[in-house]
Structure formats: C-alpha cells, structure tokens
C-alpha cells in the first residue's frame, strides 16, 4: 500500500500515451498493472497484461482510484467441484427438459 502523502502512482509512460491518443483510436497495450486509474483515462480501452495474455479493460468512471491490475485477473477460476456439485448440475439440466 502506498503512503497517502506520496499521492497515487500513475505510470508516466502510460499517461503520456493517454494524452497522445484519442479513446476511439484503439486500445493501449500496457504491462503497468500497478498504475492507478486517473480521471483522464475514462473512456479508453487498455490491454492489461496478466502474465500470459492481454486482457481488454474499458475504463469507466467507477474505476477511478483503482489499479489496472484489479480488472485483469492473473488466475483462472474453473469452478468449485466435487460429487455434490455434479449432482446439482445434473438436476439443473434435467429441470428445463421436464418443463418443456
């Protein structure tokens, strides 16, 4: 966590790209996951690297103050499983068939 007296960390290279480009010009590719989202970034699409791929992140007003990396997850969630989960899924698939 960054000290509040230092202010937010915004990657300067990224900020320069934002100022140079228009939102409709296409996405901005970045590896700066730790960079805070500032109000100037609203409307832009960023391709944020998650360690393997680039995840598209469209910045909206509610995202200001968060970090880019929060919206590009690094771990892939498959699902919680087990015997009980399979039985529940089986019942869920059978229910629509009976209704029709």
Phi and psi in degrees as a GROMACS rama.xvg file:
@    title "Ramachandran Plot"
@    xaxis  label "Phi"
@    yaxis  label "Psi"
@TYPE xy
-90.8644  141.182  UNK-2
-61.7791  137.194  UNK-3
-66.5702  -27.483  UNK-4
-71.3792  -22.1193  UNK-5
-77.5485  -25.3395  UNK-6
89.1521  172.634  UNK-7
-72.0882  147.222  UNK-8
-90.6049  117.645  UNK-9
-125.097  123.061  UNK-10
-59.0463  123.317  UNK-11
-66.9921  -36.7557  UNK-12
-63.6629  -39.3503  UNK-13
-67.0544  -41.9551  UNK-14
-63.3425  -37.387  UNK-15
-64.8142  -40.8607  UNK-16
-64.5559  -39.4593  UNK-17
-63.789  -42.7491  UNK-18
-68.7992  -30.6637  UNK-19
-79.5904  -26.7662  UNK-20
-110.755  152.917  UNK-21
-95.1213  153.566  UNK-22
-58.2197  -32.4175  UNK-23
-84.4074  -1.44401  UNK-24
-75.0625  -8.85347  UNK-25
118.235  174.528  UNK-26
-73.6842  156.229  UNK-27
-106.845  121.594  UNK-28
-82.2832  131.795  UNK-29
-147.972  150.736  UNK-30
-108.8  -0.477075  UNK-31
-82.3796  73.3367  UNK-32
-68.0481  -26.8377  UNK-33
-84.0779  -2.22119  UNK-34
-74.9578  133.726  UNK-35
-72.928  150.997  UNK-36
-88.9023  122.951  UNK-37
-104.562  163.936  UNK-38
-58.8605  -26.4707  UNK-39
-66.6052  -20.3788  UNK-40
-85.7732  -6.68825  UNK-41
-61.4887  131.782  UNK-42
96.2895  -16.0712  UNK-43
-85.2167  154.11  UNK-44
-110.615  130.052  UNK-45
-113.958  143.152  UNK-46
-100.076  99.6783  UNK-47
-93.7314  128.442  UNK-48
-77.4121  131.778  UNK-49
-107.9  11.8013  UNK-50
107.854  -20.2461  UNK-51
-133.018  -50.3579  UNK-52
-125.416  172.639  UNK-53
-102.439  121.914  UNK-54
-99.3624  124.202  UNK-55
-70.8791  130.04  UNK-56
-127.934  112.522  UNK-57
-90.7992  119.613  UNK-58
-82.7254  126.753  UNK-59
-119.038  171.102  UNK-60
-57.283  -36.7656  UNK-61
-68.2314  -15.6379  UNK-62
-83.825  -12.6136  UNK-63
-60.3454  131.049  UNK-64
98.512  -16.6244  UNK-65
-90.6138  175.941  UNK-66
-104.32  152.785  UNK-67
-59.8747  -37.6456  UNK-68
-64.024  -20.7121  UNK-69
-66.3155  -23.0406  UNK-70
-104.062  1.44783  UNK-71
-126.719  91.1183  UNK-72
-67.5367  143.42  UNK-73
-94.9794  -15.0325  UNK-74
-116.719  138.54  UNK-75
-93.5474  119.931  UNK-76
-88.9791  120.137  UNK-77
-84.9619  -75.6743  UNK-78
178.842  158.482  UNK-79
-77.8286  144.387  UNK-80
-137.677  -150.91  UNK-81
112.92  178.728  UNK-82
-63.8556  -44.2756  UNK-83
-62.1808  -41.2015  UNK-84
-63.1893  -42.0728  UNK-85
-62.8911  -40.4439  UNK-86
-64.6378  -41.2313  UNK-87
-64.0962  -41.3177  UNK-88
-65.1494  -38.1628  UNK-89
-62.9659  -44.5844  UNK-90
-63.315  -40.1234  UNK-91
-64.7902  -36.0386  UNK-92
-72.0443  -33.0383  UNK-93
-75.4185  -32.6274  UNK-94
-59.1338  -48.0591  UNK-95
-64.5296  -31.0453  UNK-96
-66.2379  -37.2984  UNK-97
-71.3441  -34.7718  UNK-98
-68.6637  -32.0537  UNK-99
